[in-house]
Amino acid sequence: VQLQASGGGLVQAGESLRLSCKASGLAFSLNVMRWYRQAPGKEREMVASAGATPTTRYADSVKGRFTISRDDAEKIVYLQMNTLKPEDTGIYYCYAWSLGGEFWGKGTLVTVSS
């Protein structure tokens, strides 16, 4: 199983980024797909979740700014991040869960300057 995240970068506050995570080696449509992030000196936290049924959940800190979506045919999960803030800075990880196990991607760095 591989989860390859991409799309991170350096942006200014107020700008947008879209992260992508391409999955391989798993039954993508059966997995809950999530984005986590880890800011410097902080614990990893869940940012957004998209279930196998069309349900989504978000951390309170990103509600109204971030949108998670998934393309089951292409096995890709996206995270659209708008109105970015410096506190959104961190490494963003793609995560997949099903009854068959859980898997983590290597992460992509997002840096938001003020």
LUMDRENMAR-245887 format. One record per atom (N, C-alpha, C, CB): atom name; x negated, y, z negated; residue in three letters. Coordinates in Angstrom, 3 decimals, decimal comma. Glycine has a CB too. Example, Ala and Ser with C-alpha at 12.3 -4.5 7.8 and 13.67 -1.06 7.14 Angstrom:
<pts>
PT  site        px        py        pz  code
PT     N   -13,190    -5,690    -7,800   ALA
PT    CA   -12,300    -4,500    -7,800   ALA
PT     C   -13,200    -3,300    -7,800   ALA
PT    CB   -11,308    -4,473    -9,046   ALA
PT     N   -12,850    -2,250    -7,080   SER
PT    CA   -13,670    -1,060    -7,140   SER
PT     C   -12,900     0,030    -7,870   SER
PT    CB   -14,084    -0,598    -5,725   SER
</pts>
This chain:
<pts>
PT  site        px        py        pz  code
PT     N    -0,849    -1,184     0,000   VAL
PT    CA     0,000     0,000     0,000   VAL
PT     C    -0,893     1,246     0,000   VAL
PT    CB     0,965    -0,001    -1,232   VAL
PT     N    -0,527     2,181     0,857   GLN
PT    CA    -1,239     3,466     0,880   GLN
PT     C    -0,242     4,605     0,905   GLN
PT    CB    -2,187     3,556     2,100   GLN
PT     N    -0,535     5,623     0,125   LEU
PT    CA     0,241     6,856     0,122   LEU
PT     C    -0,737     7,982     0,415   LEU
PT    CB     0,999     7,078    -1,250   LEU
PT     N    -0,628     8,567     1,596   GLN
PT    CA    -1,571     9,588     2,033   GLN
PT     C    -0,904    10,951     2,004   GLN
PT    CB    -2,103     9,278     3,441   GLN
PT     N    -1,292    11,751     1,033   ALA
PT    CA    -0,724    13,099     0,895   ALA
PT     C    -1,563    14,107     1,665   ALA
PT    CB    -0,632    13,507    -0,591   ALA
PT     N    -0,895    15,109     2,200   SER
PT    CA    -1,576    16,174     2,918   SER
PT     C    -0,759    17,450     2,824   SER
PT    CB    -1,813    15,784     4,389   SER
PT     N    -1,358    18,556     3,243   GLY
PT    CA    -0,640    19,816     3,298   GLY
PT     C    -1,015    20,818     2,230   GLY
PT    CB     0,787    19,555     3,211   GLY
PT     N    -1,871    20,422     1,294   GLY
PT    CA    -2,290    21,360     0,273   GLY
PT     C    -3,181    22,443     0,842   GLY
PT    CB    -3,003    20,639    -0,836   GLY
PT     N    -3,446    23,444     0,032   GLY
PT    CA    -4,305    24,529     0,483   GLY
PT     C    -4,273    25,690    -0,475   GLY
PT    CB    -3,900    24,989     1,858   GLY
PT     N    -4,874    26,780    -0,037   LEU
PT    CA    -4,934    28,006    -0,826   LEU
PT     C    -3,956    29,015    -0,238   LEU
PT    CB    -6,381    28,587    -0,859   LEU
PT     N    -3,026    29,483    -1,056   VAL
PT    CA    -2,056    30,477    -0,616   VAL
PT     C    -1,935    31,561    -1,679   VAL
PT    CB    -0,676    29,823    -0,335   VAL
PT     N    -1,305    32,652    -1,295   GLN
PT    CA    -1,044    33,719    -2,252   GLN
PT     C     0,342    33,530    -2,869   GLN
PT    CB    -1,155    35,108    -1,570   GLN
PT     N     0,509    34,103    -4,031   ALA
PT    CA     1,805    34,033    -4,701   ALA
PT     C     2,899    34,552    -3,778   ALA
PT    CB     1,785    34,836    -6,017   ALA
PT     N     4,026    33,853    -3,766   GLY
PT    CA     5,144    34,226    -2,914   GLY
PT     C     5,189    33,500    -1,587   GLY
PT    CB     5,105    35,671    -2,664   GLY
PT     N     4,085    32,882    -1,214   GLU
PT    CA     4,035    32,167     0,057   GLU
PT     C     4,571    30,739    -0,093   GLU
PT    CB     2,596    32,141     0,594   GLU
PT     N     4,556    30,018     1,019   SER
PT    CA     5,116    28,667     1,054   SER
PT     C     4,083    27,655     1,544   SER
PT    CB     6,359    28,627     1,951   SER
PT     N     4,305    26,418     1,172   LEU
PT    CA     3,548    25,290     1,679   LEU
PT     C     4,495    24,102     1,806   LEU
PT    CB     2,338    24,957     0,753   LEU
PT     N     4,167    23,195     2,718   ARG
PT    CA     4,906    21,951     2,797   ARG
PT     C     3,932    20,794     2,679   ARG
PT    CB     5,715    21,864     4,110   ARG
PT     N     4,148    19,979     1,689   LEU
PT    CA     3,338    18,787     1,503   LEU
PT     C     4,016    17,604     2,187   LEU
PT    CB     3,114    18,499    -0,003   LEU
PT     N     3,189    16,699     2,682   SER
PT    CA     3,688    15,469     3,295   SER
PT     C     2,995    14,282     2,654   SER
PT    CB     3,463    15,473     4,833   SER
PT     N     3,693    13,187     2,590   CYS
PT    CA     3,109    11,943     2,080   CYS
PT     C     3,555    10,817     2,997   CYS
PT    CB     3,535    11,666     0,589   CYS
PT     N     2,593    10,258     3,699   LYS
PT    CA     2,870     9,159     4,620   LYS
PT     C     2,592     7,850     3,904   LYS
PT    CB     2,016     9,276     5,919   LYS
PT     N     3,585     6,973     3,887   ALA
PT    CA     3,455     5,696     3,203   ALA
PT     C     3,250     4,572     4,198   ALA
PT    CB     4,680     5,421     2,343   ALA
PT     N     2,513     3,583     3,770   SER
PT    CA     2,349     2,377     4,567   SER
PT     C     2,243     1,180     3,630   SER
PT    CB     1,101     2,476     5,486   SER
PT     N     2,690     0,031     4,139   GLY
PT    CA     2,557    -1,184     3,356   GLY
PT     C     3,641    -1,424     2,326   GLY
PT    CB     1,275    -1,170     2,682   GLY
PT     N     4,721    -0,630     2,373   LEU
PT    CA     5,806    -0,884     1,433   LEU
PT     C     7,149    -0,671     2,117   LEU
PT    CB     5,681     0,024     0,195   LEU
PT     N     8,178    -1,226     1,503   ALA
PT    CA     9,546    -1,073     2,011   ALA
PT     C    10,043     0,304     1,584   ALA
PT    CB    10,499    -2,218     1,475   ALA
PT     N     9,650     1,298     2,371   PHE
PT    CA     9,823     2,696     1,974   PHE
PT     C    11,246     3,026     1,563   PHE
PT    CB     9,411     3,599     3,096   PHE
PT     N    12,217     2,567     2,335   SER
PT    CA    13,601     2,948     2,079   SER
PT     C    14,110     2,435     0,742   SER
PT    CB    14,485     2,440     3,184   SER
PT     N    13,440     1,434     0,183   LEU
PT    CA    13,874     0,862    -1,091   LEU
PT     C    13,206     1,526    -2,285   LEU
PT    CB    13,591    -0,621    -1,114   LEU
PT     N    12,292     2,447    -1,998   ASN
PT    CA    11,519     3,063    -3,062   ASN
PT     C    12,065     4,414    -3,475   ASN
PT    CB    10,097     3,207    -2,640   ASN
PT     N    11,974     4,676    -4,765   VAL
PT    CA    12,109     6,042    -5,251   VAL
PT     C    10,789     6,738    -4,958   VAL
PT    CB    12,468     6,091    -6,791   VAL
PT     N    10,856     7,881    -4,328   MET
PT    CA     9,659     8,643    -3,994   MET
PT     C     9,619     9,902    -4,833   MET
PT    CB     9,617     8,988    -2,489   MET
PT     N     8,457    10,212    -5,392   ARG
PT    CA     8,317    11,370    -6,266   ARG
PT     C     7,045    12,138    -5,945   ARG
PT    CB     8,319    10,939    -7,731   ARG
PT     N     7,074    13,383    -6,314   TRP
PT    CA     5,877    14,218    -6,344   TRP
PT     C     5,601    14,575    -7,803   TRP
PT    CB     6,050    15,512    -5,457   TRP
PT     N     4,357    14,376    -8,183   TYR
PT    CA     3,870    14,808    -9,482   TYR
PT     C     2,794    15,858    -9,246   TYR
PT    CB     3,321    13,604   -10,321   TYR
PT     N     2,487    16,604   -10,272   ARG
PT    CA     1,352    17,508   -10,196   ARG
PT     C     0,618    17,518   -11,528   ARG
PT    CB     1,806    18,929    -9,812   ARG
PT     N    -0,663    17,859   -11,421   GLN
PT    CA    -1,480    17,989   -12,618   GLN
PT     C    -2,268    19,279   -12,519   GLN
PT    CB    -2,426    16,770   -12,797   GLN
PT     N    -1,944    20,187   -13,409   ALA
PT    CA    -2,661    21,465   -13,461   ALA
PT     C    -3,930    21,285   -14,291   ALA
PT    CB    -1,759    22,596   -14,062   ALA
PT     N    -4,915    22,141   -14,088   PRO
PT    CA    -6,155    22,035   -14,865   PRO
PT     C    -5,880    22,065   -16,357   PRO
PT    CB    -7,114    23,160   -14,493   PRO
PT     N    -6,392    21,069   -17,072   GLY
PT    CA    -6,248    21,023   -18,512   GLY
PT     C    -4,888    20,594   -19,018   GLY
PT    CB    -6,555    22,327   -19,057   GLY
PT     N    -4,014    20,177   -18,104   LYS
PT    CA    -2,662    19,770   -18,506   LYS
PT     C    -2,375    18,348   -18,082   LYS
PT    CB    -1,615    20,709   -17,910   LYS
PT     N    -1,338    17,781   -18,668   GLU
PT    CA    -0,929    16,437   -18,308   GLU
PT     C    -0,175    16,448   -16,981   GLU
PT    CB    -0,063    15,826   -19,414   GLU
PT     N    -0,185    15,295   -16,342   ARG
PT    CA     0,553    15,153   -15,095   ARG
PT     C     2,055    15,239   -15,387   ARG
PT    CB     0,198    13,807   -14,390   ARG
PT     N     2,775    15,948   -14,526   GLU
PT    CA     4,211    16,093   -14,715   GLU
PT     C     4,948    15,811   -13,414   GLU
PT    CB     4,550    17,498   -15,229   GLU
PT     N     6,176    15,334   -13,550   MET
PT    CA     6,977    15,092   -12,368   MET
PT     C     7,531    16,409   -11,854   MET
PT    CB     8,112    14,102   -12,667   MET
PT     N     7,438    16,613   -10,560   VAL
PT    CA     7,927    17,837    -9,933   VAL
PT     C     9,267    17,596    -9,257   VAL
PT    CB     6,909    18,366    -8,918   VAL
PT     N     9,358    16,519    -8,489   ALA
PT    CA    10,579    16,250    -7,735   ALA
PT     C    10,683    14,767    -7,449   ALA
PT    CB    10,610    17,057    -6,422   ALA
PT     N    11,930    14,300    -7,342   SER
PT    CA    12,182    12,876    -7,117   SER
PT     C    13,297    12,709    -6,108   SER
PT    CB    12,538    12,159    -8,435   SER
PT     N    13,126    11,770    -5,199   ALA
PT    CA    14,167    11,448    -4,216   ALA
PT     C    14,416     9,953    -4,269   ALA
PT    CB    13,758    11,900    -2,768   ALA
PT     N    15,611     9,562    -4,688   GLY
PT    CA    15,929     8,158    -4,839   GLY
PT     C    16,224     7,480    -3,517   GLY
PT    CB    17,090     7,997    -5,755   GLY
PT     N    16,345     6,161    -3,598   ALA
PT    CA    16,691     5,375    -2,414   ALA
PT     C    18,099     5,747    -1,939   ALA
PT    CB    16,600     3,852    -2,719   ALA
PT     N    18,989     6,040    -2,873   THR
PT    CA    20,262     6,674    -2,528   THR
PT     C    19,977     8,172    -2,458   THR
PT    CB    21,414     6,334    -3,585   THR
PT     N    20,807     8,940    -1,750   PRO
PT    CA    20,460    10,359    -1,561   PRO
PT     C    20,674    11,212    -2,811   PRO
PT    CB    21,274    10,933    -0,427   PRO
PT     N    19,827    10,969    -3,796   THR
PT    CA    19,875    11,795    -5,003   THR
PT     C    18,505    12,420    -5,212   THR
PT    CB    20,303    10,956    -6,252   THR
PT     N    18,484    13,616    -5,719   THR
PT    CA    17,228    14,304    -5,981   THR
PT     C    17,243    14,887    -7,387   THR
PT    CB    16,981    15,410    -4,937   THR
PT     N    16,029    14,989    -7,946   ARG
PT    CA    15,861    15,628    -9,250   ARG
PT     C    14,643    16,521    -9,188   ARG
PT    CB    15,723    14,577   -10,391   ARG
PT     N    14,676    17,571    -9,978   TYR
PT    CA    13,573    18,530    -9,987   TYR
PT     C    13,223    18,920   -11,413   TYR
PT    CB    13,929    19,779    -9,165   TYR
PT     N    11,959    19,246   -11,598   ALA
PT    CA    11,557    19,873   -12,844   ALA
PT     C    12,211    21,251   -12,913   ALA
PT    CB    10,000    19,976   -12,953   ALA
PT     N    12,561    21,664   -14,119   ASP
PT    CA    13,218    22,966   -14,279   ASP
PT     C    12,362    24,091   -13,695   ASP
PT    CB    13,505    23,240   -15,766   ASP
PT     N    11,066    23,947   -13,786   SER
PT    CA    10,161    25,020   -13,355   SER
PT     C    10,162    25,236   -11,841   SER
PT    CB     8,755    24,714   -13,815   SER
PT     N    10,679    24,282   -11,077   VAL
PT    CA    10,641    24,409    -9,615   VAL
PT     C    12,024    24,439    -8,986   VAL
PT    CB     9,851    23,271    -9,023   VAL
PT     N    13,061    24,281    -9,787   LYS
PT    CA    14,430    24,284    -9,243   LYS
PT     C    14,706    25,581    -8,501   LYS
PT    CB    15,469    24,088   -10,369   LYS
PT     N    15,292    25,452    -7,322   GLY
PT    CA    15,601    26,609    -6,503   GLY
PT     C    14,450    27,067    -5,629   GLY
PT    CB    16,028    27,725    -7,368   GLY
PT     N    13,247    26,536    -5,856   ARG
PT    CA    12,085    26,927    -5,049   ARG
PT     C    11,524    25,767    -4,229   ARG
PT    CB    10,995    27,486    -5,946   ARG
PT     N    11,589    24,562    -4,787   PHE
PT    CA    11,035    23,382    -4,126   PHE
PT     C    12,167    22,484    -3,641   PHE
PT    CB    10,095    22,604    -5,081   PHE
PT     N    11,922    21,818    -2,525   THR
PT    CA    12,888    20,865    -1,985   THR
PT     C    12,156    19,603    -1,559   THR
PT    CB    13,672    21,476    -0,793   THR
PT     N    12,615    18,472    -2,080   ILE
PT    CA    12,060    17,193    -1,668   ILE
PT     C    12,984    16,571    -0,617   ILE
PT    CB    11,881    16,241    -2,892   ILE
PT     N    12,387    15,970     0,391   SER
PT    CA    13,172    15,281     1,408   SER
PT     C    12,375    14,069     1,880   SER
PT    CB    13,519    16,234     2,605   SER
PT     N    13,066    13,156     2,501   ARG
PT    CA    12,407    11,935     2,942   ARG
PT     C    12,915    11,529     4,314   ARG
PT    CB    12,630    10,803     1,933   ARG
PT     N    12,018    10,969     5,091   ASP
PT    CA    12,334    10,414     6,403   ASP
PT     C    12,029     8,931     6,316   ASP
PT    CB    11,517    11,118     7,566   ASP
PT     N    13,051     8,141     6,080   ASP
PT    CA    12,823     6,718     5,875   ASP
PT     C    12,340     6,028     7,139   ASP
PT    CB    14,086     6,057     5,384   ASP
PT     N    12,736     6,520     8,289   ALA
PT    CA    12,301     5,901     9,542   ALA
PT     C    10,794     6,083     9,743   ALA
PT    CB    13,074     6,499    10,735   ALA
PT     N    10,278     7,260     9,377   GLU
PT    CA     8,850     7,552     9,535   GLU
PT     C     8,056     7,241     8,278   GLU
PT    CB     8,654     9,005     9,911   GLU
PT     N     8,744     6,886     7,201   LYS
PT    CA     8,084     6,591     5,922   LYS
PT     C     7,296     7,787     5,413   LYS
PT    CB     7,156     5,383     6,066   LYS
PT     N     7,925     8,934     5,430   ILE
PT    CA     7,283    10,154     4,967   ILE
PT     C     8,206    10,833     3,947   ILE
PT    CB     6,962    11,111     6,166   ILE
PT     N     7,609    11,342     2,896   VAL
PT    CA     8,330    12,189     1,949   VAL
PT     C     7,673    13,562     1,970   VAL
PT    CB     8,327    11,574     0,499   VAL
PT     N     8,499    14,587     1,953   TYR
PT    CA     8,033    15,963     2,031   TYR
PT     C     8,337    16,703     0,737   TYR
PT    CB     8,676    16,682     3,219   TYR
PT     N     7,558    17,727     0,501   LEU
PT    CA     7,864    18,661    -0,566   LEU
PT     C     7,690    20,060     0,005   LEU
PT    CB     6,951    18,429    -1,825   LEU
PT     N     8,807    20,723     0,237   GLN
PT    CA     8,781    22,109     0,683   GLN
PT     C     8,699    22,997    -0,541   GLN
PT    CB    10,028    22,455     1,545   GLN
PT     N     7,669    23,817    -0,600   MET
PT    CA     7,440    24,668    -1,768   MET
PT     C     7,504    26,115    -1,323   MET
PT    CB     6,069    24,354    -2,447   MET
PT     N     8,496    26,823    -1,810   ASN
PT    CA     8,679    28,235    -1,480   ASN
PT     C     8,432    29,094    -2,700   ASN
PT    CB    10,086    28,489    -0,929   ASN
PT     N     8,198    30,353    -2,445   THR
PT    CA     7,972    31,332    -3,517   THR
PT     C     6,992    30,780    -4,550   THR
PT    CB     9,308    31,711    -4,199   THR
PT     N     5,854    30,380    -4,069   LEU
PT    CA     4,862    29,765    -4,948   LEU
PT     C     4,341    30,754    -5,968   LEU
PT    CB     3,708    29,203    -4,138   LEU
PT     N     4,028    30,219    -7,139   LYS
PT    CA     3,510    31,010    -8,251   LYS
PT     C     2,142    30,471    -8,652   LYS
PT    CB     4,490    30,985    -9,460   LYS
PT     N     1,322    31,297    -9,283   PRO
PT    CA     0,006    30,796    -9,739   PRO
PT     C     0,130    29,560   -10,629   PRO
PT    CB    -0,740    31,895   -10,500   PRO
PT     N     1,189    29,466   -11,403   GLU
PT    CA     1,356    28,300   -12,276   GLU
PT     C     1,730    27,034   -11,521   GLU
PT    CB     2,405    28,586   -13,311   GLU
PT     N     1,946    27,129   -10,224   ASP
PT    CA     2,157    25,934    -9,403   ASP
PT     C     0,829    25,297    -8,972   ASP
PT    CB     2,990    26,288    -8,168   ASP
PT     N    -0,254    25,948    -9,296   THR
PT    CA    -1,567    25,428    -8,943   THR
PT     C    -1,814    24,072    -9,590   THR
PT    CB    -2,655    26,413    -9,355   THR
PT     N    -2,353    23,155    -8,811   GLY
PT    CA    -2,676    21,841    -9,338   GLY
PT     C    -2,883    20,831    -8,229   GLY
PT    CB    -1,589    21,368   -10,269   GLY
PT     N    -3,172    19,632    -8,643   ILE
PT    CA    -3,262    18,540    -7,676   ILE
PT     C    -1,895    17,873    -7,624   ILE
PT    CB    -4,396    17,508    -8,060   ILE
PT     N    -1,378    17,732    -6,424   TYR
PT    CA    -0,053    17,144    -6,213   TYR
PT     C    -0,214    15,709    -5,734   TYR
PT    CB     0,775    17,977    -5,189   TYR
PT     N     0,461    14,821    -6,419   TYR
PT    CA     0,365    13,392    -6,142   TYR
PT     C     1,693    12,853    -5,650   TYR
PT    CB    -0,084    12,630    -7,388   TYR
PT     N     1,600    11,988    -4,683   CYS
PT    CA     2,750    11,249    -4,193   CYS
PT     C     2,860     9,941    -4,977   CYS
PT    CB     2,634    10,980    -2,661   CYS
PT     N     4,071     9,520    -5,272   TYR
PT    CA     4,306     8,339    -6,104   TYR
PT     C     5,488     7,573    -5,543   TYR
PT    CB     4,558     8,731    -7,590   TYR
PT     N     5,354     6,256    -5,559   ALA
PT    CA     6,439     5,390    -5,086   ALA
PT     C     6,752     4,344    -6,141   ALA
PT    CB     6,064     4,709    -3,743   ALA
PT     N     8,025     4,112    -6,356   TRP
PT    CA     8,455     3,106    -7,340   TRP
PT     C     9,583     2,273    -6,772   TRP
PT    CB     8,900     3,774    -8,660   TRP
PT     N     9,488     0,971    -7,024   SER
PT    CA    10,594     0,063    -6,752   SER
PT     C    10,432    -1,121    -7,702   SER
PT    CB    10,621    -0,399    -5,235   SER
PT     N    11,319    -2,072    -7,617   LEU
PT    CA    11,197    -3,263    -8,456   LEU
PT     C     9,924    -4,031    -8,124   LEU
PT    CB    12,423    -4,169    -8,284   LEU
PT     N     9,337    -3,723    -6,977   GLY
PT    CA     8,108    -4,394    -6,575   GLY
PT     C     6,856    -3,778    -7,149   GLY
PT    CB     8,006    -4,404    -5,106   GLY
PT     N     7,002    -2,645    -7,846   GLY
PT    CA     5,840    -2,021    -8,462   GLY
PT     C     5,792    -0,535    -8,226   GLY
PT    CB     4,586    -2,648    -7,951   GLY
PT     N     4,757     0,102    -8,732   GLU
PT    CA     4,577     1,539    -8,559   GLU
PT     C     3,209     1,810    -7,957   GLU
PT    CB     4,737     2,283    -9,903   GLU
PT     N     3,148     2,882    -7,167   PHE
PT    CA     1,921     3,207    -6,455   PHE
PT     C     1,711     4,713    -6,460   PHE
PT    CB     1,963     2,668    -5,011   PHE
PT     N     0,438     5,102    -6,518   TRP
PT    CA     0,056     6,506    -6,509   TRP
PT     C    -0,818     6,794    -5,298   TRP
PT    CB    -0,678     6,883    -7,811   TRP
PT     N    -0,628     7,983    -4,742   GLY
PT    CA    -1,536     8,478    -3,731   GLY
PT     C    -2,680     9,217    -4,399   GLY
PT    CB    -0,804     9,387    -2,734   GLY
PT     N    -3,646     9,679    -3,592   LYS
PT    CA    -4,849    10,307    -4,132   LYS
PT     C    -4,671    11,780    -4,447   LYS
PT    CB    -5,977    10,145    -3,171   LYS
PT     N    -3,650    12,407    -3,977   GLY
PT    CA    -3,403    13,792    -4,324   GLY
PT     C    -3,919    14,783    -3,307   GLY
PT    CB    -4,005    14,086    -5,630   GLY
PT     N    -3,276    15,947    -3,327   THR
PT    CA    -3,708    17,056    -2,483   THR
PT     C    -3,673    18,316    -3,336   THR
PT    CB    -2,802    17,201    -1,203   THR
PT     N    -4,695    19,152    -3,194   LEU
PT    CA    -4,861    20,311    -4,062   LEU
PT     C    -4,086    21,505    -3,525   LEU
PT    CB    -6,341    20,664    -4,206   LEU
PT     N    -3,309    22,108    -4,409   VAL
PT    CA    -2,591    23,351    -4,115   VAL
PT     C    -3,129    24,422    -5,050   VAL
PT    CB    -1,032    23,180    -4,280   VAL
PT     N    -3,564    25,521    -4,463   THR
PT    CA    -4,066    26,642    -5,251   THR
PT     C    -3,284    27,882    -4,862   THR
PT    CB    -5,598    26,854    -5,036   THR
PT     N    -2,678    28,509    -5,857   VAL
PT    CA    -1,885    29,711    -5,618   VAL
PT     C    -2,569    30,876    -6,326   VAL
PT    CB    -0,406    29,532    -6,117   VAL
PT     N    -2,996    31,844    -5,559   SER
PT    CA    -3,677    33,002    -6,136   SER
PT     C    -2,671    34,121    -6,400   SER
PT    CB    -4,806    33,497    -5,197   SER
PT     N    -2,970    34,899    -7,413   SER
PT    CA    -2,052    35,995    -7,783   SER
PT     C    -2,369    37,258    -7,020   SER
PT    CB    -2,118    36,273    -9,283   SER
</pts>
